[in-house]
């Protein structure tokens, strides 16, 4: 349940309002001639306090973590999910990528004509879960910090729900971009 729903439910029941989620902004400080490429990629990225990359990141790290109000996260975070991640990549009509992910989606009742719906749904769920801090830290390297977010879609063939991992990259000011629409079960 997201934070606003928790607040509304608490108010309806006359319970105490739950504490506001805590978020950090990573700030790289330019205090030497040598700069860690990983720290540079983390500069101004937002993370839920309990899911922030290891800080300090290395022995001579000059970075700091700044608390940011959760309201900033709720209203300013964004998710970007390019259509090309679905058509042609995920459904791969030309069999260029040879990853076989289209067979799995087809077994759930989806086809290339569902690419726009899948794009919108994964983007919506990815953003909502990022804002809730419902993600797992992945690889951090010179390209940036990856996170994994679990999404759910209906299995159109049996009426059940299918859950799988999506892969994202964290960017400054609460922006995340989809790296892969299917990163595993």
C-alpha positions in Angstrom: 0.0 0.0 0.0 1.4 3.4 -0.9 2.1 6.1 1.7 -0.9 8.3 0.9 -3.3 5.3 1.2 -1.7 4.5 4.6 -2.3 8.1 5.7 -6.0 8.0 4.5 -6.6 4.6 6.2 -5.0 5.8 9.5 -7.1 9.0 9.4 -10.4 7.0 8.7 -9.6 4.7 11.6 -8.5 7.4 14.0 -5.0 5.9 14.1 -1.7 7.7 14.2 -0.4 8.9 10.9 2.5 6.6 9.7 6.0 8.2 9.6 6.9 9.7 6.2 9.3 7.6 4.2 12.9 8.9 4.3 14.7 9.6 1.0 18.3 10.6 0.3 19.8 12.6 -2.5 23.4 11.6 -3.4 25.7 14.6 -3.8 29.2 14.3 -5.2 31.5 17.0 -3.9 34.4 18.1 -6.1 37.2 18.1 -3.5 40.0 16.5 -5.5 41.4 16.1 -8.9 40.4 12.4 -9.0 36.8 11.5 -9.4 35.2 8.1 -8.9 33.1 7.4 -12.1 30.5 5.6 -10.0 30.1 8.5 -7.6 29.8 10.9 -10.5 26.9 8.8 -11.9 25.2 8.8 -8.5 25.3 12.7 -8.2 21.8 14.0 -7.5 20.2 10.6 -7.7 17.4 9.8 -5.2 17.1 6.7 -3.1 14.9 5.4 -0.4 17.0 5.7 2.8 17.1 2.0 3.5 17.9 1.3 -0.2 20.7 3.8 -0.8 24.0 2.5 -2.3 26.8 1.9 0.2 28.0 5.3 1.6 30.7 6.3 1.8 31.3 4.5 -1.5 35.1 4.2 -1.1 37.9 5.2 1.2 38.4 8.7 -0.1 34.7 9.4 -1.0 33.7 13.1 -0.6 30.1 12.5 -1.4 27.3 13.3 1.1 23.7 12.2 1.4 21.1 14.9 1.8 17.7 14.2 3.1 14.9 15.2 0.7 11.2 15.6 1.5 9.1 12.7 0.5 6.6 15.1 -1.1 9.4 15.9 -3.6 9.7 12.3 -4.5 6.0 11.8 -4.8 5.5 14.7 -7.1 8.7 14.9 -9.1 9.9 11.4 -9.6 9.4 10.1 -13.2 9.8 7.0 -15.2 10.7 6.7 -18.8 10.1 3.6 -20.8 10.9 3.6 -24.5 8.5 1.8 -26.9 11.5 0.2 -28.6 12.1 -1.9 -25.5 8.9 -3.7 -26.5 8.8 -3.5 -30.3 11.2 -4.6 -31.6 13.3 -5.8 -28.6 10.9 -7.7 -26.4 8.7 -9.2 -29.2 11.6 -9.4 -31.6 9.6 -9.9 -34.9 12.8 -10.1 -37.0 14.4 -12.6 -34.5 17.4 -10.3 -34.3 18.0 -10.6 -30.5 17.3 -14.3 -30.2 16.4 -14.1 -26.5 13.1 -15.9 -26.8 11.2 -13.6 -24.5 8.4 -13.2 -27.0 7.5 -16.9 -26.6 7.0 -16.4 -22.9 4.8 -13.3 -23.4 2.8 -15.1 -26.0 2.3 -18.0 -23.5 0.6 -15.4 -21.3 -1.7 -14.2 -24.1 0.3 -11.1 -25.4 1.4 -10.2 -28.8 3.3 -7.4 -30.5 0.0 -5.5 -30.7 0.1 -5.2 -26.9 3.4 -3.4 -26.9 1.9 0.1 -26.1 -0.2 -1.3 -23.3 2.7 -3.2 -21.8 4.9 -0.1 -22.1 2.3 2.1 -20.2 1.6 -0.6 -17.6 5.3 -1.3 -16.8 6.1 2.4 -16.7 3.2 3.1 -14.3 4.0 0.2 -12.0 7.8 1.0 -12.1 7.2 4.6 -11.1 4.8 3.7 -8.3 7.1 1.1 -6.8 10.1 3.3 -7.1 8.3 6.1 -5.2 7.3 3.5 -2.5 10.9 2.4 -2.3 9.9 -1.0 -3.5 13.0 -1.9 -5.5 16.2 -3.7 -5.1 19.7 -2.3 -5.8 21.5 -3.9 -8.6 24.9 -3.3 -10.2 26.6 0.1 -9.7 29.4 0.9 -12.2 30.6 3.7 -14.4 27.3 3.6 -16.3 25.2 4.2 -13.2 23.1 2.5 -10.5 20.7 -0.2 -11.7 17.6 -1.2 -9.8 15.2 -4.1 -10.1 11.4 -3.6 -9.8 8.9 -6.4 -9.7 5.7 -5.8 -11.8 2.6 -7.8 -12.3 0.4 -8.3 -15.3 -2.6 -10.5 -16.0 -2.1 -13.8 -17.7 -4.7 -13.6 -20.3 -4.8 -17.3 -20.9 -5.6 -18.5 -17.4 -6.8 -15.4 -15.5 -3.9 -15.6 -13.0 -1.3 -12.9 -12.4 2.2 -13.1 -13.8 5.0 -11.4 -11.8 8.4 -10.7 -13.1 11.5 -8.4 -12.6 12.1 -5.3 -14.7 15.5 -3.6 -14.9 15.9 0.2 -14.5 18.7 2.8 -14.3 18.5 5.6 -11.7 19.2 9.1 -13.0 19.3 12.5 -11.2 16.3 14.1 -9.7 14.2 11.0 -9.3 14.2 9.9 -12.9 14.4 6.2 -13.7 14.6 4.7 -17.2 13.8 1.2 -18.3 16.8 -0.9 -19.3 14.9 -4.2 -19.8 11.2 -5.0 -19.6 11.9 -8.6 -18.6 14.8 -9.3 -16.4 13.7 -12.6 -15.0 11.0 -14.3 -12.8 
